[in-house]
C-alpha cells in the first residue's frame, strides 16, 4: 500500500504512506514531492513547507523568519510583487503564507487547470526572491504595523504573555513575528543569510492535492524547484527547562479581562496525544463542553470561552481561555481553575468520551472536502512527523481511546504547574494574587 515512486531524477524513500491516492517522490536534490489524487476536484492546492520557524532564530534577530515570509512575495528575478499578485488574481486563485514556531509555509490554491502556474509561482518565490534593500525597508514598516495591530488585540496579548510565562527565556515563548526592537534592527544581510542557510531542498516539502497525476507534479517540481540548493544545516533546538512563571499579564485599558489558565502539554509525537485531544474537547472544545456550558450557558459570564492545546517537537501546552468584564473576572478565573481541578480529581465521563470521539472523527473527515486541507495535511505531516498517517488510522486512534487513557493523560498533564494570566482593566495582583 506504500506509494513511493522513483524517477530518473529522484530516489525512493521509506516513508509510511498507506493510502493508494497519495504518492511520494524524493528528487535527487532531496526535495520531497508528495501529492494526493482527488478525482472530481475543481481546484488544486499546492504548498511548500520549509522546516525552519520562529524558534530557530538568534534572539537578536527574532522575527527574521516571519520577515522573510513577507519578503518572498515582494518580487523575484522574474516577477515584481504586483506581477505575483496579478497572475494569481487573474485565474481566481489565492496565495498565502504563514510562519509557525517550527516551520514556514507558502500555499497557493487555483482552478485545477492552473496547476503549472501555481508551482511556477511558488518555485519562483522560494528559489529566487529578490530580497532588495528597498523592499526590506518598506516591508519593515508593514511588519511594525502588524505588531502594533496585535498590541491593540488584548486576547492576542494574553496569549503572548501566557507563552512567555510558560516557556520563560526560551524561543517557544517569543512572539512569532518578533519584537519591534528586533524587527527595526534586522538588516537586508540578516534576511539574505537566513534564507541562504535554511531554505534548502532537503528541508522542504512540496505538497499538492487535486485531480492531477503525480507524474505531472514531479515534472513541474523538477522544472521550477530544481534551483534550490540542498544540505540544510542541522537545527540546534534545545527543549525548554521545566520551570514556569506562575503569574503573568498586563493591566491595560480595554473592555474585558482576558484570562488564561494552563500548563505544559505533550510533545508532538507523544502516544497520548489522541487521549489529550479527547480531554481538551470535553473541557472546552465545543458547545457541549464543560467551559461553554458552565461559563457561558449556565451563568452568562462570557461570550468566548474554550480550551486548546499546541504541540512542538520537544514541548507542548494546554490552555483554557475566557473573556469577561472586570466585575466577574474573579468568578470566571475561579471557574477555569475549578474545572481543571475537577478533571484532575474525577476525570471525564463515558458520555463526554463518546461525544469527543464523535466530534473529532466527524470534523476531521469533513475537513477533507477541500483540497487546501488535504495539501496542508500532506505537507505538515511529512515535515513534522516524517510520515503521512492514513485518515482511517487517525480516526481509529481517537476511537481506541479509553477512559483509562484519559485518566492517565490528565494525571500526566493537568497536574503540572500552572500559569495564570490576565490582560485587562484590573490590577494583576488583585486578580491573580
Secondary structure, 3 states (H helix, E strand, C coil): CECEECCCCEECCCCCEECCCEEEEEECCCCEEEEEECCCCCEEEEEEEECCCHHHCCHHHCCHHHHHHHHCCCEECCCEHHHHHHHHHCCCCEEEEEECCCCEEEEEEEEHHHHHHHHHHHHHHHHCECCCHHHHHHHHHHHHHHHHHHHCCHHHHHHHHHHHHHCCCCHHHCCCCCCHHHHHHCCHHHHHHHHHHHCCHHHEEEEEEECCCHHHHHHHHHHHCCCCCCCCCCCCCCCCCCCCCCEEEEECCCCCEEEEEEEECCCCCCCCHHHHHHHHHHHHCCCCCHHHHHHHHCCCCCCCEEEEEEECCCCEEEEEEEEECCCCHHHHHHHHHHHHHHHHHHCCCHHHHHHHHHHHHHHHHHHHHCHHHHHHHHHHHHHHHCCECCHHHHHHHHHCCCHHHHHHHHHHHCCCCEEEEEEECCCHHHHHC
